[in-house]
Amino acid sequence: MRSDRKPSRLAATLSGVAAMAMAAPLAAQEIMERELNVVGTWSSSSLYPDHEKPFWTEVLPEAADGRITANVQAFDQVGLPGGAVYEMVQQGVYDVGATVMDYVAGEEPRFEGVDLPAIADPALSRKLAEAYRPQLAKGFDETYDSTLLAVVPFTSQVVFCNTPISGLKDLEGKRVRGSGRMTMDFIEAMGGTGMSIAFNEVTIALERGVIDCGVTGALSGYLAGWSEVATHFYPLPVGGWDHVGVAMSNAVWSELDEPTQTFLRKQLAGFEDRVWGDADKSTAQGIACNTGGDCSYGPAKSLKLVEVTDADLDLAKQVMQEKVLPRWAERCAGDCIAAWNDTAGPVLGITAKAD
C-alpha cells in the first residue's frame, strides 16, 4: 500500500470489536488451539488490507486470547489465479480461502445468483445475499467440500471509461471489460461487447484502446491505476458488488469441536458486519479518490463523474429482469432456479425464468 496513506483503519477496526475482545478470554478458554493457513483476496483491493488481513492477524487472535492464529496472504501474492482459491482449499493446500464467487461461476452457476448487476443499495444487496445464503452454502459443500463462513462485498463494481459517456445507454457499442457471466450478459444486453481481460492487464488495455471501458471496484480501480488512463467514472454498480465467499475446508471444519465452530462463526459474523457496514463509505471514498474529492488513499484523480439518474436505475432493473436473469435461468435450471425464486427472488420482487 502507499506510504503516504492516512492513518490505518486498523485502529478503528480493532476498537469496533473492543467489547467482543474484552469478553473473549472466558470463551477462549473453551476453544481449541489452531493455526490456520488462509488465502485472501486481491492485495491491491481495499478489502484485503482494510478488513481481511487485520481480521485474521489481529482481531481473531485477540478475541481467541491467542488460541487461534492465522497466516494469511492474498492470492495474487502467492501467484494464484482468483478462480483457483476454492480448489486449493478443497485439496488441503489452505484451510480457509476467500475469493470473488463470480470467478468460479462457470463451475458452480448457483454462485451467480447472489450478485446481480446494477443493485445500487448495499443494504438490499446484503439482504439478497442473506436470503440466498443456504443455496451458496450448499454449493460450497457439494462442489468444493467446504463450509461457507462469510459472504462480504468488495466496493461497488463501477465503470471506468477512456471515452466520453453520459449514462447507461452509452455502453452501447463500447468494448467493456467485465468479470462474471451476469456482468457480461448485462453489458451485452445494453448493446456493448463484453471483454474478458485479467484485472492487472486492464490499465494497459484501456491505455492502448483495446477496450473502451472496464468494470471493477470503485476503490480497486483507483488503487490499481485504472484512473491514470481513464477519463470518465460512472458509479452505477454495473458489476454488482462482487461478493466474496469465505470458506473453510470441511476436513478442517470437522476437526473443530462445537465451541470452536460456534466461536469462529460468531467472529466471522462480526467480520461480515464490519465489511458490509463499510460498503457505503468505501464506495464514497472510491468516488472521491477518482473524481477529485477528499481521498484517504493518496492523491485524488480528476475523472469526470457521470451522474446515475433514476431513468438509468429503472432501465438497469428492466434489463436485468427481462434479459440477464433469463440467461442465467438457462444455466441454473431446475432446482437451482426454483431455490432462487423461493429465497432471493422475493427480496427483489422478481421471478426468474428461462426464455
QUIHUTA-V430592 format. One record per run of one state. SS is the DSSP state (2 for helix, 1 for strand, 0 for the rest). FROM is the first residue (numbers start at 1). LEN is the number of residues. If there is no record, write none. Layout:
# QUIHUTA-V430592
SS_FROM_LEN, SS_FROM_LEN
This chain:
# QUIHUTA-V430592
0_1_9, 2_10_7, 0_17_1, 2_18_11, 0_29_5, 1_34_7, 0_41_5, 2_46_18, 0_64_4, 1_68_7, 0_75_7, 2_82_9, 0_91_5, 1_96_5, 2_101_4, 0_105_4, 2_109_6, 0_115_7, 2_122_23, 0_145_1, 1_146_7, 0_153_4, 1_157_5, 0_162_6, 2_168_4, 0_172_3, 1_175_3, 0_178_3, 2_181_9, 0_190_3, 1_193_3, 0_196_3, 2_199_9, 0_208_5, 1_213_5, 2_218_6, 0_224_2, 2_226_3, 0_229_3, 1_232_3, 0_235_9, 1_244_6, 2_250_6, 0_256_2, 2_258_34, 0_292_10, 1_302_1, 0_303_1, 1_304_3, 0_307_3, 2_310_22, 0_332_3, 2_335_14, 0_349_7
